[in-house]
Amino acid sequence: MQELDRLVRAREAAKALGIGLSTFWLRVSKGIYPSGTLISPRTRCWKASSIQALIDRLAAGSGIGEK
């Protein structure tokens, strides 16, 4: 299994994006960031590859709600 196929929780995703946890959740709720996958009633995860793709798009300057 590749490293990028692992699941990451919100705290790790926010850290990778260089933002706070509340900012991460705000942007998820506004649809700016992907909503991830609900793996239990109270646990949501994201594929590390989708977080890396988001970082790549942000670095390329495609916007995605960033100013």
ChimeraX attribute file (.defattr): number of C-alpha atoms within 10 A of each C-alpha:
attribute: neighborCount
match mode: 1-to-1
recipient: residues
	/A:1	5
	/A:2	6
	/A:3	9
	/A:4	13
	/A:5	12
	/A:6	12
	/A:7	19
	/A:8	18
	/A:9	15
	/A:10	20
	/A:11	16
	/A:12	16
	/A:13	22
	/A:14	18
	/A:15	12
	/A:16	13
	/A:17	16
	/A:18	11
	/A:19	12
	/A:20	14
	/A:21	16
	/A:22	12
	/A:23	11
	/A:24	19
	/A:25	17
	/A:26	13
	/A:27	17
	/A:28	15
	/A:29	12
	/A:30	11
	/A:31	12
	/A:32	15
	/A:33	17
	/A:34	14
	/A:35	15
	/A:36	18
	/A:37	13
	/A:38	11
	/A:39	10
	/A:40	8
	/A:41	6
	/A:42	6
	/A:43	11
	/A:44	15
	/A:45	19
	/A:46	21
	/A:47	18
	/A:48	19
	/A:49	16
	/A:50	17
	/A:51	22
	/A:52	15
	/A:53	12
	/A:54	17
	/A:55	15
	/A:56	12
	/A:57	13
	/A:58	15
	/A:59	10
	/A:60	9
	/A:61	11
	/A:62	11
	/A:63	11
	/A:64	13
	/A:65	11
	/A:66	9
	/A:67	5
